[in-house]
Amino acid sequence: MFIPLHDTNPLKKISYPYVTVGLIALNVAIYVVLQTGWVAPLEDEDLTAFAVVPAQFLANSAGDSPFLASGSVLVPERLTLVTYMFLHGGWVHLIGNMLFLWVFGDNIEDAMGHMRFIMFYLMCGIFAALAHTYMLSQSDLPLIGASGAVAGVISAYLILHPKVKVWVLALWRIPIRITAAWALGIWIVAQFANLFFASEEAVAWWAHLGGLLSGALLILFMRRRGVLLFDRTRGGA
């Protein structure tokens, strides 16, 4: 598996990726304030109210209740499709997601514009949660994390910029420079493989695949006019 460090892909349309940086700052702030115990921590059972719990979500969707409740917190059921993206299971979970978003999110924001990128990111996360929920409809495990939304960013980047060179850490320690097609392609293949062979139920593989699919479809319609696919230039490369 590769850990992305930096891509050689300058911005063309925007001066600064405000949305990408803002999303990273918001995720980190929520984790520090609510989950670390340093500022105003919520109890685990209260945090669960902001997660997507498939069995509970589907039961409420069937008309039992418009809210998801856990501990002393009551959250509108549909709102959890957004709130779950901003909670994480630990520092490693948070840093991993934010690193992928930092390296690849700015170019997707550049290809769409700020407002469309916000919509794109949230839509990928929502679709990821729904895919996870309907494929694991009996699960009582809470779904949290930005992985589904970030997976959408990854698939969009792969469709736009497969030939761009990316610095990555191979095997967690060896810096190498390879194309995005290799770095992200291997990551995507690993998600499909883990879906069938991994025994770790705590990892939401279906959410990853839902995010990948939604990102691949949405980038086709939400990119700016004139933004070409697969690193093609008007001269034909």
N, C-alpha and C positions, 0 to 999 in steps of 0.2 A: 504494500500500500504506500502511496505517496502523500506527503504532507506539503501543500503548496506554500511557497514563500514569496514569490514575486513573478509577475508576468511583464514581458516587454511589449506592452500594448497601450500606447498613449491615447488620451482622450481626444476626441475630434470635435464634438459639438458643445460640450459643457465645460465650464472652467473649473468646477470642483464637484465631486460626488456627494453633495450635501445629504441626500437621502441615505446612501450607503453608510456614511459616517454616523448619521443620526440614528439609524437602526442599530448599529453596533453600540453606540453610546447608551441607547435606551435599554438594550438587552443587558449590558453590563450593570447599568444603574439599578435595574429591577433585581438582578441577582444579588448585588451588594446590599441593597436596602431591605429586601424581603426574604432572602434565602440564606445569607451567610451568618446571621445572628449579630452582625456588627451595628446595625442601626435600628430597624423596627421589624424584626423577623416575624413571619407568620408561622403558626404551627403547621406541621405537615398535613394534617387533616383539613386545615383551612386552605392551604395551597392547592389541594386536590380539587377544590371547588372551581378553580380556574383552569383545570386540565380537562381534556376530553376523555371520558370513561365510556367506551363503546356501549356496554350493556345498559348503563344508566342513560346515556344520550339517546339511544334508540327507544328505550322505554318512555322517556319524556316526550320524544317526537311522536310517539303513538297516542299522546294525549293525557298521560298520567299527571304531568306537571310542566309548566313553562320554565321552571327553574331547576338548576342543579345545586344541591345543598350539600355541604360537608362541614362538620364542626359548627362554627358560629357564622359562617359565610354563606350567603345566598347569591348566586350568580345566574343571570338569564342564560338559559341553555344554549341558545344560538351564539351568544357572545363568547363562549368557550372555544369556538372554532378560531377565534382570533387570540384570546388571552393565552391559550396553551403555548403559542409560539414564543412567548417572551419569558417562559420559565425554563430552567435547565436542571439537570440531575446532578451537576457538580461542575467544578472548574474545568475539568478536561472536556466535558460535554460542551460547555459554553465556549471555551477557547477554540476548540475544533470547528464549531459552526461559524464563529466570528472570523476565523482565519480564512476559511473558504469565501465568506461574504466579502472580506476586505480585498482579497486578491482578484476575485472575478466579478463582484457586484458593480464596481464602478463602470466597467465597460458595458454592462447591460443597461445601467442607468443612462450612460452616454447614448446608447442605441435607441432608447425610448423617450428620454426626457424625464424630469424629476417626478411629475405627477403620475405618469403612466407606470413608472417603475414602482411607485408605492402600491398602485393597484395590482400590478403584476406579482409583486412579492406576497401580498396578502392573499391573492387568489390562488397562488401556488400552495401556500400554507393551508388554506381552507380545503382545497381539493385533496391535499395529502391527508388531512385529518379524516375526511369523508371516506377516502379509499381504505384507510386503516380501520375505521369504524365498521364499515360494511363487510370487509373481509374477515374481521375478528369480532363479530357481533356479540359474542358471549363473553368477551374479555372484561374483567373488572380492573385491569391495570390502567392507571392514568397515563395518558399520552401527553408529554411535554417536550418542548424543545423546538428550535428553529430549523431542524434538519430537513423537514419537508419543503419549506419555503426555499432554503438554500439549495436543495436538490433541483428545484425549478431554475434557479440561477445557473447551476452547473450545466444542465442540459441546454439552456438557452445559449450559454457561452460556447459550448461545443458545436452548436449549429452555426453560430456566427463566426467563430474564430478557431477552428480546429488546427490551423497551421502556426498559430502564435507560439513562440517559445516561452516556456514556464520553468522557473527555478523551483525545484522540489527537493524534499529530503526523502530519499529512498531508504527503506528499512529503518526509518526513524532517525538516521544519522548521516547518510551519505548525500551531499548536495550534488545534484546533477541538473542539466538543462535539457528538457525534452519538449516535444510539441504538446499542446493542450489535448490533441486527439489521443495521445498515449496516456497522459496523466489522468485526464477525466474519463477516458474510455475504460481504463482499467478499474477506476472507482465504480463506474456504472455496472460493469460486468460483475464486480464483487457484490453489488447490491442484489442482483438477480441470483447469484450463487448462494448468498447467505439466506435468501428467502427459502430455499429448498434444503439447504444442508446445515445451517446454523441451528443450534439448540438454545440460544440465548433469547428468551421470550421478552426480555426487557428492552430489546432494540426493535424499533418500529420499522421493520423492513418494508411493509406495505405502504407506510407513509412516505418513505424515501421514493418508492416506485411511483406513487401517486404524484409526488412533487415533480419527478423527472418527466412524467408524461405531460402534465399540465404545462410545465415550462417549455417543453418542445413544441407544443401546440400554440401556446399564447405568443411566443416570440414571432411566429409567422404573421400574426395580425397586429401586434402591438408595437413592432419596431417602427422607427421613423421611415417616411418615404425616402427611398434611395439607399437605405442600409441593406447591403447585399448579404447573402448567406454563404457560408463555407469559405470565408476569406476571398471571395471572388472580387476582382477589380473590374473597372469598366474596360480595361485593356485586355482582360481575360487571363487570369493567372490560375 
